[in-house]
Amino acid sequence: MFFSRLSSTRQSKAFSDLTVTKDVGDWDPGILRVLNYHFDVVAITFDPVFGLLASGTSSGVIRIFGAPGVDVSLDLPEPLPVSFLRFSTSTRQLVCIDARDQLHVWDLSQVGHPLHQQTTALDSGVSDISLSPFHTHALILFLTGEIRAYDLLSFQMSPYVIPNLWKLYIAGVNVTMKLPPDPVMEMPMEIVSHPRDPNWIFVVFRGGVVLCDLAKRSAVAVYKRREPAMEDSIQSASFVTSMTVHPSGHLFVVGYGDGSIGFWEIADETQPLFVNTLAELGENVSGCSAFEQLHGSVGENNQYPNVEPICKLAWCRSADSSDPLGGDTLLLVLGGCPVASDRGLVVFLMPAFNPTLSTSFPDKSSSLHHTARDAMVQTLLPKKAHFYSPSAPVRDFCVVSCQNRRHSGVWDPAAVICLCSTPSSTQGVETFRFPPQNFFGGSPGTLGNPSDSSKTDIIDHLGALLEEMKLDLNQELLTPPGTLRCGLSEIVKVYAMDTSTTENVLVLRGGAAWADPARLMQAELFKHQPKRLLVTIHGDASVRFHDISPQLLISTRDSPMTKGFPDTLADLNINVCEIFSDPQLSKGKLSVLPKIQSVQFAQEALECLIALETGEVILYCFQLNELQKHTPKKTDDEIVVLDQSLSAGCKFRPYLMLRRRPSKTTSCSLNDVGFVAVGYADGCISVVDLRGPCILHLPRPIHTHKGPPDSRHSCHCGPGGVVSLTWTVSGVASEQNLSLRLISVHESGTSYVYKLTRKSSSSSYSFMEAVTTETLPNLFNDSSFVIDSKTGALMRANKTMFAAILQQGGVVAANSCFWVTASAQGAECRVDITGVRVGRVDWDAKQNIIHASIIERNRSQSLVAWGCEGEILIYTLPYLELLHTTTSPIPASPSAISVDTTGDFVYCETTERPRTVSRVTLASLFSSGRVYDEPVTALLEHMATIPPIPPKPQSAPPGILSLLSAWLGPQTTASGDSLDNIFAGQDRPVSRLRFPDSRIQDVEAAGHLSVQTAATNTLRHARARAPDDVYDRLSSALTERGELLGDVERRVESTARRMQDMVAEAKRLAAKQEAKRWFGL
C-alpha cells in the first residue's frame, strides 16, 4: 500500500522525505545462494587423472572439488554414512559404498550435474574396495574374506570370486599342525594394489598379508610375522592393521597393533627385514639381523600399552626423481605414537632403494641371505623425519598429486590432506604442503645418533622425539578447496560486509566451471558493483573471511572461473586461541575453547575487534608485512599489549587486549580513527585511545556539563547495562558543530552523548562533555544510526570527517542529522540526536521483531524490520510510515542474521543432533536480476590420459631379479583387457554405458569429454564378442531413445520457463493497473 505525506498534520514538514523511491515492486526478497559447510567428513579420495577430490559425510552427502568453481554436491538415496569412496578412472565414474553396504555409481562424464546410474545392494558387509585404471571392475573385499568383482559397465556382480585366502593358508598349515581356528586373524582389513603389476594385489588380514595372483585366483606368498623362538608356530606377535608398497614394487611395510612397523622384501616371506617402532626409526637403529636384535624391545602386543596401533601407511615417490626404482621416498605413518600425545602424521625421508648386491641368492627353499638383508636394511634407515600436528587428532589422510598421475598420485605428491576429528564429534580436513620443504632444501642429516633404548624409557623418548620434530621442522598449511576450507568446527555466526590477498592454496586442475550462458549478460551488469565479504565465526574461536563478490562468477567456457565461490581469504583468518600462549596472560594451554561473543570491523583502518563471552576484548590490526610491526607501550593496567609474533604469517596481528571485568561485556564499538568503546552490564564504559594505547575517562553525564574529566571512567547514571554504543561525527541540538561523539544507550533508554576533543598543544584526546537524552528501552545492539538529514548518508566516524574537524580547529558547522533507533517494541527518529522526535512506530508483541536496519537503494533510505517468522516491514524515513510489508524467504533469529546497508543479508543455521552442517544463506531484499546461480560444471573438462603400467625396473640388482624369478616364477603382467575377461567370464552382459566418439566435435550440450583408452578397448571387445548387427541395432535404439527423452525434457523445461515469465508479466501489469486506479489516472 502507498502512503503520501500529510503535511497538514506534520509538525516538522521542513525535513524532506529520505525515502524517495516508493515503488514496492523494487522490494523482492529472495535467496541468492546457499552454502553448506559439512563438519562430518568421514571419507576422502583423490584421483590424479581426473584431478578431482571427493569427500563423503556421515549424513550421506558427497562433495566433488576440482578447479576453481568446481564444487558439486551429490546425495545418497538415503542419508546414510559414506563408508568407501573411490573414483573409477577407466569408466569415468564415482563409486560409493554406504554404511548399509549399498554400492552407488555416478556418471561424471556429462556436463552439469553427475547422473546417478545405479544402486546395488551387496549381500555381505564390505571391508574394502579397490579400483584400477587398467580395467573396468571394482574388486570388493567382504568381511567374509572373499573378493568379488563388480562390473561397472553392466552394473552387476561378476562370477569372479576369490575365497578367503587366509583360511586356505591355515588349512594348508593344519595338514602338518593341528591348531584351533582363530576367527580374529581371518578378519580382512584392506586391499592394496601392486604399483607395477595390475595382476598382483596384497590382501591384508589381521593375521598377515597375502600376495594374490588375480588371474590364477591363488596366493603367491604369505607374509606373517613370527617370534624367533616360535618358528614352527603360526601365532603372530601382533595383528596386522595396514600396509603399503614401495614405489619400486620390491618392498612393502606392514603396520601392527602394538605400534611397530615391519619392513618386508617381496621375495622373502619367511621373516621381515626388520621391525621397528617410530622411536627406533628416529634413532636410526640398524643391525645385521634387525628382527632378532629388536626382539627384546618390541615384545608382545600388550608390552607397550601406551603406544597406539599403526592406523595407516603410505609410501610415496619423491618429486623430480628419474630413478626407475623411485629414488628417495617418503613414508607416511599414522599411529604408533604415545596414547597421551596428540595423534599426528609422521613422515620419514627414506634413502633410494638401490643396493649393490654381488652375493648370489639362494633357491626358493631358503630365505634371503644375511648379506642381502643387511644391504637392504641400510637403504631403509630414514634420513629425516617430520611430524604434522593438526589442530585435532588425525584419523585418516589422503596424498594429493597435481602433476604425476601414476600409482594414485603418490608418485609425485604435492599435499597431504588430514581428516581430523574433535572431542565434540565434528570432523573436517586440514591440508599441508607435502613433502616438507626442509626434506630437500635443507642440509642432510638424521634425527639423532643410534642408541640403545630400553623398553622402560622408549615411550618417553618417543614423545620427546615427536616434540623435537614439531619444533624444529616447519610445516606449512595449505587451503583446501571449496567448503572444506572451514575446517573442523561449525559456524556459529556470520557477518556481511560491502567493501587481494595471496595465500597458500591447494590448486586442483580437475574440471571447469563457468556461468550459465543464458544468465551471463545479466551477471556482467554487476561487474562494477562493490566487493562483498562474508565473515564467519566458528566454534573453535576463529574468524574467517570469504569473498562472495558476484564478479567471481562472471566466466565463460573458454575463460572459466579462476577462483572458487566463495573464495576463502585464508591469510586473513584470525585464531583467538593463539594469543593465550602469551606469558602475560598466565593461562598456558586452554582447557576450554573461548567463545566469541561479537566481532566488529573498521573497514578503513583495517582493524578487527573481538569480544569474548568470558569478558576479554581483543583488537587485531592489519599488517601487510613484517616491516610494519609496531610494539605499543603499556600505559594502563586494564590493557595488555600482545605479542604480535603469536600470529606470524597472518595479516591480522593481535595488538592489545582489555582484561575482563567483574561485569559482563554487553556492547562494543570500533571506529576508523583509533578509538574503541566497550560497555558492560553494570553500566560502565571503557574507552581506549589506540594511539597510546590508554584509557580515556568519561565525564559525568549531565546536561551541557563542561569542565575537567572525572577521575573514574564509568558511567554513573543511566540505570541498567549498556546495550548500544555508536561513534559518529555530527552535531547535537545544543551545539551545531561537527565533533567526534560517542552515543551510549542503557537498558532503560537513558542515553548519553559524549564529546571527544583534542587537548590544546597536545596530541592526546579527552572527553569534554556528556549530554543526556532519551530513546527506546532495550535497543537492539546494532540498531542505532545517525544519518544526514539531507542525503540520508550514515554519519560514521571515518577518517575524512575526522580530518575535517582537525583542520578547522574543531569549529565546523554541522548539517542537521537524524538519530534512528529500534528495539523489539518499536522505532523512533530524533532530530540532531538530542532534539525533538519526528517519527515513531510501535510494534505489536505478536510481530516479534528481532532486527532492524537502515537500507539504501538508489539514493533512497528506508528502515527495514525483520520478524522471527520471516515477516519484513519497510518504513519511510524520517517519519517512519509503513511503506510495504513482505516476507523473507528464510526465518531468522537475533544472533543469526546480519544485514548490510545495500539490503543484502546473510543467515546461518546449524543442524541439531548431530551438529553436522552449517548452512549459510545469502539473500537480498532486492534479489531480482541478481545472478548467484550455481555455475555449469564439467568434471572431466581437463581429464588427463591414463598413464601406462609402470615398467618393471631394469636397474635393480641382478640378485633381486633372479630371486624374484626363482621365487615367484616368470614376471608376466596381465593386461587390463585380459583381467576384464577373467573377471566377467565368457558371457559378459552388454555394457549399459555409452561413451561418445572422440571424433565427434565438442558441443555445449554433450559436454567437453575425452575418451579413455581402457573403456574404449572394453567396448570394442564387447562388440567383437556379439554379432555386429545386433550390437549396432541395440546401440542405435538406445541412442535414439536417449535423444528423444532429452528433447522432451528440454521442451518441458522451456515451456515451464515461458509459463513462469508469463505469470510474472501478468502480475506486473496487474500491479501497474492497480496503481493507476489508486491515483485516479
N, C-alpha and C positions, 0 to 999 in steps of 0.2 A: 504494500500500500504506500502511496506517496503522501508526503506532508509538505505543506508550504509554511513559510514563516509568517506568523500573525504578528505584524509589527505593533498593532494597536494594544496588544497585551504584553508586549515585551518591554521590560524596564531598560535593558541595555541594548537597544537597537543599533547603537553606534558600531557594534562589532559585526564584521562581515562573517558570513557563514563559511566555515572552512571545508564543509562537505559540499564541494562544487558539483561533483558527478553523483546524481541520484538515480541513475538508471539501474534498476535492480537486476537487469539482465547480465551485468558485468560480474555479479557475485555468483560464482559457480563452484562451490566447494567440491573437491574430488581428490582421490588418491592418485599421486604421481608414480610412486614406486614403493614396493615393499621389499625390505632387505631382511633376510633371515640369517641369523648367526647361530650356528649349532655348537653346543658345548657338550655333545655326547658322541664325539667321533670315536668309533671303535675299530675302524679298518681303513688303511690307506694303501694305495698301489700306484705304480708309475710305469708307463710304457715308453721306452726311448724311441721307438719307431713312430708312434703317434705323437710323442711329445706332450702327452696328457697326464694329468694327475687326478686321481679319483679318491674320494673319501666316502665312507659309509657310516651311518649313525645307528644308535640303538633304537631310534624311532622309525626306522625304515626309509630314511631319506638318503639318496646318493647324490653327491655333487661332483661334477666333472669340471676341472680347471685346465686352462691352456694359455694361449697368448692373451694379451690384454683384451678384456671384454668377454672372453670365453668363460662363462660360468653357467653351466646347465644343471638343472635340478631334476632328478628322477625320483619317483615314489614307488615303493613296492606296493603290490596289490593290497597287502595288509601291513599295518605299522609294526613290523617285526624287526628285531635287531639284525644287522648285517653280520654274518659270520665270516664269509670269504668274499673277496672282491678281486677280479682279475680282468685284464684286457686280453682279447684274442686277436693277435696281430694278423694271423693268416685269414681270418674271416671278417675282420673289421667289426668286432662285436665287443660288448661288455658283458661279463658273466658274473653273477652274484648268487651266493647261497645264503639263505636266511637261517634264523635260529630254529625254524621248523623243518629244516632240511629240504627246502624247495629251491630248485635251480631256476634262475631267471636270466633271460637273454635279451639284450637290446641291440638293435642295428645302429651303428654310428655313422654309416656311410651317407645318409641323406642330409641335405641342407635343412636346417631347422631343428626341431626337437627330435631326439632319437626315438625310434619306433620300438615299442615293447613287442618282441616277437613270440616269446614262449615262456610259460611257467610249467615246470615239470616237478612233480612230487617224487622224491627219491625214497626208496624203500628201506633205508637204513641211515643211521647217523653218520655224519661226514667228519673225518679227521683232517683232511687237507685236499686241495685241488691244484693240479699243475697243468699249465697250457704251454705249448711250444709254438714258435713262429714257423716251424717247418712242417707241421701237419695240422689237420682241422678237427682234432678230437681233444676233449678235455679228459685228463686222467684223474679219477676221483678215488681217493683213499678213504674207505669206510672204516668205521670203528671196529668192524669185524676183522680188519686186516686185509680184506680183499681190495683189489684195484680193478675198477671197471672203467670202460671208455664210453664217453658221451659224445655222440655225433653232433657237431654244431651246425652241420648243413641240413640234416633231416630232423633235428631236434628230438632225438630218442636215444635210448641206451643201445650200444652196440653189443654183439655177443661176446666180445673180448673180455676175459676175466683172468686175473692172476690171483691165485689163492693166497692165504696168509703164509708168507714165506718164512716167518719166524716159527710158526707151528711145524712147517715141513722140516726146518732145521732141527728143532727139538726132537721131532720124530726120528730123524736120522741119527742124532746123538743117542737116543734111547735104545738104539739097536744094540749098543755095547754097554750103556749105562742106564740103569733103571732109576729115573728120577721123577719125582712128582711134578705134575704140570704147575706152572706159575702164570695164572692169567694176567697178572700185573705186567710181567715182562713181555707178554704178547700184545700189549696195547700199542697201536700205531700212533706215531706222532706227526710225521710230515713226509713229503716227497721232495727230493732235491734233484734237479736235472744236472747231468754231466755237462760242463761248459763246452766240450769239443766233440761230443758224440751223442746225438739225439736218441740213439738206440739204448743208451745206458741211463738208468735212474738209480738214485740211492733212496731206499725205503728205510725210514728211521723208526725203530721200535724202542720201547723203554729198555729192552734187554740188549740191544745193539743195533748195528747198521748192516743192511743187506744191499749189496750191489746187484741190480737186476738187469737182465737182458730182455728188452721188450719183445724182440722178435721171437725169442725162444721161450718166453714166459717162465724163466727159471733164474735161480740165484747164481751169480758168478762167484761171489765171495761173501763171507760173513765176518764182520769186524766186531769183536766183543772183548771188552776189557776184562782181563782176569788177574787175580792176585798171583804173584810169582810162586807162592807156596801151594797154590791150588791149580796147577797146570791141567790136571785131568778133570777139573770141575767146570761146570758151565755157570756157576753162580757169579754174577757180576759184582764188582766192587761198588758200583753206583749205577743208578738208572740213567739212561740217555735222555737228554732234554732237547737237543738241537744239534745241527751240523751245518757245515759249509765247505765248499770245494775251492781249492787254489785255482787261479785262472789258467794255470798250465794243465790242469786235469790230473796231475800226478799225485797230489797231496790233498788231504782234507782234514778238517778239525772237527772234533766232537766235544760238545759240552755235556757236563754231567750234573746230577742233582746235588753233589757235595761241593759244587763251586769250582771244580777243577776242569781243565781243558786238556784233551788228548790230541796229539798230532799223529796222523797215520799216513803211511805210504800205501798207495792203492794196490801195490803188488805184494804187500805183506799183511796177511790177515791174522798172523799169529799174535802180534803184540804191537802197541803203538810205538812210535819213535820215542816219545816221552810224554809224560803227564805233568802239568804244572798248574799252580794257582796263579791268579793275577799278580800277587806279591812276588812270586818266584820268577815270573816272566819279567817283572820290573827290575829284578835284581840280575837278570841275565844268567840264570842258573844253567849251567851246561855240564856235560859229562859224557863219558863213553857209553854207558848204558843208563840213559836218563830214567827209564821206568824203575829200574832196580834202585838207583840212587835216591829217588824221591819216595820210595816205599815207606820210609819211616816218617815222612812229613805229610803225606796225602791221606792215608788211612782210610777207615771205613766211612760210610755215609754219615754216621752220627758223630764223627770225630770232631768236626768243626760245625757245631750247630749254629754259630753266629755268622756264618757265611751263606748267602742266599744262592740258590741254584743258578746255573747259566741258563738264561731265558732265550737268547737268540744270538746267532753268529752270522757274520757276512765277511767275505774275503774279496777285496776289490783290487783291481789292477791300477797302478799309479798312472798319472797323466803323462802324455808325451813319451811313452816307453815303446821303443821299437823291438825290444827283446821278445822273441816268439813265446818264451816261457812266462812272460808277464813282467819282467824286471822287478823293481821294488814294488812291494804290495802293501796293502792296508788291511789289517784285521780288526774288525769291529766286534766288541764283546758287550752284550747286555746281561748284567747279572754278575755273580761272583764277588760282589762287594760285601763288606760287613753289613749285617742286618740293620744296625743302628744308624748307618750313614744314609745319605740321600742317594737313591738309585739314579745313577747317571749312565753315560755311554763311554766306554773306554775304547780307544783306537791305538793300535800298535803299528809302527812303520817297520815292516819286515824286509830283510835283505833279499836280493834277487835269488831265485832258485836256479842255480846253475853250477852244481858241484862237479868237480873234475874227478871222475872215478876211473881208476885203472884196474881196480880189483875185479876179477871175474865173479859173476853171480852164480849162486847155486841153482840147482834144478827146483822144480815145483815142490818137492818134498821137504825142502829146507827153508828156513826163514832168511830174512835179509842179513847179509854179512855185517859184522860189527863195524868194519871199516866204512862200508857204505852208509851205515846208520849214523856213524859219527860225522861223516861229511854232510849228511842231510840235516842233522841236528844243528850244525854250525850255521846253516842257512836259515834256520827258523828261530834264531835269537833276535828279539826286537832291537832295533836301533834307537827308536824314540817312542814316546808314548804321550797321549793327550787324554784329558778327561773332560767330556762335555757335561756340564752341570746345568740343566734347565731349571726353571723355577718350580717344577713339580717332578715327582718320580716318573721315570720313563718306563712305559710298559711295552712299547714296540717302536720300531724305527723303519725307515724306508730310504734307500740310497737313490739319489736322482742324478742322472747324467743328461746334459744338454748337448753333447757333442757326439760321443761314441754310442752306437746302437747295439753293440754286442752284449750278450750274456746279461739281459735285463738291465742294462745301464750301469753295471758295476765295473765295467772295464775302464771307464774314464769319469769317475764321479765328480760332480760339481757341488753337491749339497747333500746333507742328511737331514731328514725330517723326523723329529722325535714326537711320538704320540705319548702324551703325558696325562696323568690323572691326579686330581687334587683330593684332599680329605673330604671335601663337600660333594664328591661324586661327579664333578664336572670333568670333561675330558676334551682336550684340544691338542694343537700341534705347536711346536716351536722348531724353527728351521735354522740350521747353522751352515756356514761355509765349510766345505769339505773337499780335500783334506785340509788340516790346519796349516796355516801359512808357514809356520816355523819348521814344518817337516822337510820342506825342500828349499826354503830360503835361508834358514839359519845354519849355524855351524853344526857339523855332525857330532854326535855324542850319545851317550847312554844315560839312563836314569840313575844308575848307581853302580857301585862295584859289587861283584859277586860276593856273597857272604852266606854263611850257614845260619839259617834261621830255625830255631826250634819250634815245635808245634805249639808252644805256650805263648810265644810272642808274635806269631805270624799274623794274627788278626790285628793287633795294634800296629804292626808295621804296615799292613795293607791300608789301614785308614790314614796313616801318616803319608804314605806314598800317594794316595789319591789327592790329599790336600796339596801336596807339593806339585802335582800335575796341574791342579786347578790354579794355583797361584802363579806358577812360572810360565805356563803356556797360555797364549792368548786365544780366546775363542771369539768368533765373530758371528753375531746374529744376523740372519737374513730375514726378509719379509716374505712370508708365503703368499701365494696368490689368493685373490678373491676374498670371500668371507672367512677364510681360515686365518686371516690376519688379526682377528680379535682375540686370539689366544685361548686361555683356559677358563676365564671367568665370565659370568653373564653380565649383560649391560643393565645397569640399574637406573640410568638417567641419560637424557640426550639434550643437546642444545643445537639450535640452528643459528647460523651467523651469515650475514651478507658481506663479504669482503670484496718461488719454485725451489722446491727443495730437492736435494739429492739424497738418495737413500740406497741401502744395500737390499736389493730385491732379487728374489729367486725368479728368474725370467724363464718362462716356458714358451716353446715355439709352436706347440700343437694347436691346430685350428686357427680360425679367424672369426672376427665379429665385426659387423657393420650395421649401420642404421637401416631401417626398413625404407627402401626407395620411395614408397608411397608417402612417407612422412618426412623425408629428408628436407624438402624445401621449407616445410613448416618449422623444422628444427633449426634451420640456418637463420631464421628470423631472430633467434635468441643468441646469436653468436657474440654479440657485443653487450650482453647483459652482465651484471656484476657476478663475480665468482661466489660460489656458495660453499660453506664449510659445515660439516656435521661433526659435532663433538660428542663423544660417548664417554660415560663414566662407568667403570667396571667394578665388579665386586672385589677385585684384588687391589683396590686403591690405586688404580691407574686411570689416566685421562688420555684419550687418543683422538686424533684429528683425521678427518676424511674429507676429501674433495668430492663434492656432489654437484659440481657445476654442470649444467646441460651441455656445455661446449665439449665435454669429454665424449659425448655420444655422437657428435657430428662426424660421420665417416661414410665411406663407400666401399664396395667390394674391392676396387682397385687400390683404395687407400683405407685399409681397415683401422680399427681403433688401436691406438698406441698406448693407451692407459686404461686400466680397469675402472669399473664404476661399481661402488665408489672407489676412489683412488686414495688408499691409506697413506698418510704422510708420516712414515714411521719415525723419522728423526725429530718429529715434534712431540712424540709421546712423553708423558710425564709419569714416573713411578714414585708415588709418595713414600713408599716403604724405604727407599734408598736413603732418605735423609736421617732416618732413625739409627743409622750406623755412625752418625756423628757423635764423638765422645762427649760433646757438650750436653747432649740430651740425656745421657746416663740411662739409656734404655736397653742398649745392646740389641740382641735378636728379639724381634717381636713375637710374643706368644699368640696374639690375636691380631689379625689384619685390621688396620684402621678403616673406618667407613667415611667416605666423602659426603659431606652434607650439601655443599653447593660449590659452584665454580663460576668465577666472573673473569671477563676478559677486557683488556684495554686494547682496542684494535689499532690505535695509532702508536701507543707506547710499546705494544707487543709484550704485555705483561699479563700474567695469569695469577688470580687469587683463588686459593683453595681453602675452604673451611671444613674441618673435620668434626665429626659428631662428638669427639672427646673434648672439643673446645679450642684446639690449636688452629691457627690461621697461618697459612704458608704463602709466600709470594715468590713466584718464579719470573725471571727476566729472560728475554730472548737474546741470545748471543750467536753471531754468525761464525766466529772463530775464537781461538784461544787468546788472541791478542786483545780482545775486548774485556778480558777478565778484570773485574773490579772488586776489591775486598772492602766493604764499608767498615766504618768504625762503630763499635758498640757504644751507645750513649745512654741507654735505659735498661733497667733490669727486666722489663717486660719483653724486650726484643732479644732474640737470639740470631746472631749473624751466622749463616750456614756456610758450610764448606762446599764451594761450587764444584770441586773435583769429584763429588759423590755422583754426579750425573755426567761424567765425561762421555763425550761422543754425542750428547743430546743438545738440541738447540735451546730448549728451555732449561735454565740452570736455577737451582734454589738460591734465593737471595737473603731472605730473612724469615723468621717465624715469630709470631706473637704467642707467648706462653698461654696456657689455659688459665681461665679464671674460675672462681668458685661457681659463678653463674653460667648458664648455657649460652652459647653463641646463637643468636636469632636472626641476625641480618648483617650483610657485608656490602660494601660499595667501593669500587675501584675506578678512578678516573684516569685520563690520559696525561695529566700534568703532575703526577708524582705524589698523590695523596691517597690514603686508604682509610676507610672508616669501618669500624666493627661495632655492632650493637649487641647487647646482652639482655637476658631475661629479667635482670634486676633493674633495668632502665639505664645502665651505664653505657657510655660510648667511649671507645678508644680511637683516636685519630693519629695516624702515623705520617710524618713527612719523610718521604723516601730519600731526601737529599742528605740526611744525616747518617743513618735514619734516627728519628727522635719522635717522642710522643708530644703532641700538641694538647694544651689544656683548654677546656671549654669554659666559657663564661656562664654566669648564672642566667637561666632562661627567663628573663623578664622583658617587658616591652621596652624597646628602644634603649636598652641599657648599654652604656658605653663606659669604658674605664679599664683598669688593669685586670688581667685574667685572673680567674680563681685559682687557688692552689691545688685544686683537685680537678681530675679530668672526666668526671662523670656528670651525667645529667641529674639534677637534684629534684625537679618537679616532674610532672608527667607520670601519672600512675601507670603501672604495668610495664612490661618489657618493650623493647624497641622492635617494631615489626617491619619498618621500612626505612632505608637510608637512600637519599638521592643527591648526587652532585649536579650543580647547574651553574652556568654563568648568566645571570639575569639580574633584574632589579626586584624590589618589593614595593608594596603600595606606599610605604612611608619613605622610600628612597629610590628614585628612578635612575639609579646609576648602575652600570654593569659591575658586578663583583662576583668572585667565586664564592658560592654559598653551598651549605650542606643542610638538607631538609631531613629532620628526623621525625618519625611518626611513632607514637606509642599505642599500646593496645586500646586505650580509652578514646583515641582520636586526637588527643592533645599533641600538637606538633610544634617544633622549634626550628627556626631558620637561623643558622649561624653564618656570620660573615667572616671570611678569611682575608687578611690583608698582609702585605709585606711591611716589615718594620723599616722605618726610615734609616738610611745609611747602613743597611744590613741586608743580607741575602736570606735571612730567616723569616718565617711566617708565623702569624698568631691569629687567633680568633678575637675579634673586637666587639661583637655584639651578638645577641640572641633575641629574636623576635618571636613572640608566641602567636599561634593561630590554631584553628580547629579544622578537623576533617572527619571523615567517617571512621568509626572504630574498626579495629581488626582488619586493616588493609591487607590485600594480597601482597606478597613480598616484592613482586616485580610490577606493581600496578600504580606507580607514582610517576607522572610525566609532566615536564614543563615544556610548553610549546610556544612558538612565536604567534602572537595574535593575528598577524597579517598573512604570514606564509604557512603557518602550521608546522614548520620545521622544529624538530626537537632541539632544545637549547642545552646541549651537552657541555660538559666541562672538558673541551678539547683544546689542542694547542693553539689553534687560530684565535679562538675567543680569549684565551688566557694571555696570549701575546698582545692583543689589542689593549687589554687592561693595563699591562705593564708599560707599554709605550706611551700611553696617555696619562700616566701618573695616577691611575686609579679613578679618574673622573671621565667617564664615558657615558653619554646618555643612553639609556636602555629603551628598547621598544617594549611596548606593553606585552605581557605574556599571560598564558593560562596555565593553571595548575590542575591537572586532571587526575583524580584518584578513584579507585574502585575497590570494593570489598564484596563479600558474599551477600550483603544487604542491599547494595546499590552502588551508584557512582555519582560524582559531583564534579563541577568545574568552577574554579575561582579565578578572579582577575588578579594578576600580579601576586600570586601566592597567598598573600595576607589580605587581599581585598574582598570585594563582595562576591557572592555566589551567583553565577549566571545560568547555571543548569544543574538539574538534579534528576535522578531516576531511582526509584525504589523497586527492588526485585522481590517477587514472591518467594517464600521459602521452598515452595514446590518446584520452582525452576532450578534450584540447586546450582547456582552459578559458581564455577570453580576457578575461572581465569578471565582476565580482561586485558586488552592491549590496544594501542593505537596503531591503525593500519593506514598506509599511504598508497594511493592508487591514482595515477595520472594527476598528481599535484592536488589531490583531494584527500582529506584526512577524515577518518571515522573511528569511533570507539566500537570495538567488537568484543562481545562477551560470550564465553563458552559455558554451556551446561553439561553436567556429568552424563546426561543421556544423549549427547550429541547435538542438542539444540544450540543454534548460533543466533544471537541478537545483535543487530547493527544499528548504531545510533549516530546522529549527526553531531558535529562539534561547532561551536562550544555549547549548544543549547540542549544536547542530549535528548533529542526527539527520536523516537523509534522510526527507523527508515525501512528495515526489512528483517524478516525472520526466515531463517533457512535451517538446514540440518547438515551436520557434519557427517562425513562417511564413516567416521570411527568414533566410538565412545572415548572418553578421556578421564583422567584423574589429575588432581592438582600437582602431583610430583612427576607426572609422566609427559606433559605436553610443554612444548617450547615454541614460541611464536616470534617471528621477526617482523620488522616494520613493513615488509613488502606483502605480507599476507601468507607467506609460506610457513608451515608449521610441521613439526615432527612429533611423533608419538611412539613411545616404547612400551612394550609389554613382554613379560617373561612367563612362559608356561609354568604352571604349578604341578608339582608331583608327577613326574620329576621335573626339575628345572633344567630343561634340555635345549630350549630355543629362546633366544631373544629376538623379538620381531620389531624392527624399526620401520615405521610407516612414514614416508614422505608425502605430504599433502599440501594443498594450497586452497585458499579461498577463491582463487582465480585460476582454476585448472584448465579452462577452455583454451585450446591451442597449445598447451604445454606438452612437450614431447620428452617423456622419460621412459618410453617403452623399452621392453627387453630387446636387445639387438638380435638381428639374424645371425645365427652361428653355423659354421661348417666345421665340425670337429676334425675332419680329415683333410682340411684345406692344404696343410703343409706336411702331409704324411710322407715319411721317407721310405725308401725301398728296404725290404728285409735283407739284412746282410747275409752273405753265405755262411755256411757252417765253418767255424774257425778251423784252419788246417791243423793236422797233427804236428806238433813241434818236431823239427828235424835236427835242431841243435842240442837236443837233450843228450846226456851222457849215453854212450853205447851200452853200458851195463844195464841202465834202466830199460832201454828199449828191448834188449834181449830178454830181460826178466819179464817184461810185460808179455812178450811173445810166448815165452815158456809157460808163464803162469796163467795168462788169460786167453791164449790162443791167438790166431791171426787177427790183426786190427782191421776189421771191416766195419764200415759205417753204413747203416741203413738210411736210405733217403726218406724224405717226408712222404712221398707218394707211396713207397712200399710200406711204411708204417700205417698209413691210412688204409691201405688194402688189408693189412693184418688186423687192424682194429675193427674195421667194418665188416669183414668177411666177404664172401662171394656175392651175396645178394644185398648189396648196399642200396637203400632206397634212393630215389631220385632227389637231388637237392631241392630244398624249398627256398634257397637263397637265389637271388638273381643279381649278378654283377654286371654293371654297364660295360659296354665295349670301350676299350681305351681309345679306339679310333674315332668315337663319336665326339664332336666338339662340345665344349663346355657350355651349358646353358644355365640360366638362373634357377629354373625350377628343378632341374635334375640334380644339380649340385656339382661342385668342383672336385671330382673324385679321381683317384688313381687306382689302378687295378693291381692287386698283389699277386706275385708270382705263384705262391703256394696255392691260393684259392683258384686261380685260373687253371693251373695244372690239374687240380682236383676235378674241376668241372669238365675239362677235356677228357680225362679218364672216364668220368661218368658217361659222357657221350659215347665213348668208344665201347663201353660195356652194354649199352642199349642200342636198339635199332635207330638209325639216324632219322627215319621218317617219323617214328613215334615220338622221339625226343623233340623234334622240331615242331610237331603239331601241339604237343603239350606246352612247349615254351611259347609258341605263338598265341595259344589260347589264354595262358596266364598273363602274357603281356597285354593282350587286347582287353582282358577283363580289368587288369590294373589301370590301364589308361581310361577306360570308361568310368570306373569308380572315381578316379582322380578328377575327371572332367565334371562328373556330377557334384562332387564335393566343392569344386571351385565355383560352380554355378550357384549352389546353395549359399555359399559364403557371400558371393556377390549380391545375390538377391537380398540377403539379410542386411548387408551394409546399406543398400539402396532404401530398404524399408526404414531403417533407423534414421537415415538422412531425411526422408520424407516426414517422419514423425517429428523430428527436431524442427524442420522448417515450418510445419503446421503449428507447433507450439509458439514459435517466434512470431508468426503472422497473427495468431490469436492474441498474443500479448500486445502487439502493436495496435491492433484494432481496439482492444480494451482501453489502452492508454488514450487513444483519440476520443473515445466516448467520454472518458473521465474529464478531459479538458474541454469538451464540447466542440471539438474541431470537426 
